């Protein structure tokens, strides 16, 4: 009976540092086998480091409360946009779900409402405020001028073919109408003339 009780206490006393190390080791195995990319593993590593900085390395995972997750979310949000915040929250939840499924804790963590993802409206407004992400014609010309001659010819030919087809399809059928208050970009069909 003593061994069984000790095993339960050991499971519930897993620290954040232990959990992060086991999690990163498991993800490193996936990275090495080619199932996840190196940049994904680095994002997991960065998120784990931030969790340890905010909540402490020696903190028991089983002792975390919704207030701790609210504190973690506010630390994630400092100096970051809503998309980066959503990524950090998702990766943190993956870490704590790993703790539950691998038996590092005896019950799942309760995140509370303070650890929710940013709303879709917030993400739409951030996307609308950023504007479209595309190259302007003068930027494309600069890229072509800086490229090697054989790369320039191949790129220009491929780009021209794809752009001409895409431009004809889009301009013939759709018109872009941004709606700033709600942050939603809408597309409507063009009226036939």
Secondary structure, DSSP 8 states (H G I E B T S, - for coil): -HHHHHHHHHHHT-BHHHHHHHHHHHHHHHHHTTSS-HHHHHHHHHHHHHHHHHH-TT-BGGG--HHHHHHHHHHHHTT--HHHHHHHHHHHHHHHHHHHHTTSSSS-----GGG----HHHHHHHHHHH------HHHHHHHHHHS-HHHHHHHHHHHHHHHHHHHHHHHHHEEEEEETTTTEEEEEE----
